């Protein structure tokens, strides 16, 4: 799924809702889905220029790709630093992974 916006800050809420839906498709718990939503919405909220958010879900994994101008990516990268985003050319890539629970 790809979301494109002329202004990232105005699309942050929509991106958050889409992230929640994709996180649910990946099988995340509501709390984990909310954390992914909040992180990506906050990052896009500081983007004053054009942005593209790509999301892909697999069982237990949500992958996010953010494309924007280099200075916008730098600002978003600082906000997402605790998630260890990978800078690849003109984009940031992140992986949200559902924690595995041990059966006792």
Secondary structure, 3 states (H helix, E strand, C coil): CEEEECCHHHHHHHHHHHHHHHHHHCCCCHHHHHHHHHHHHHHHHCCCCCEEEEEEEECCEEEEEEEECHHHHHHHHHHCHHHCCEEECCEEEEEEECCCCCCC
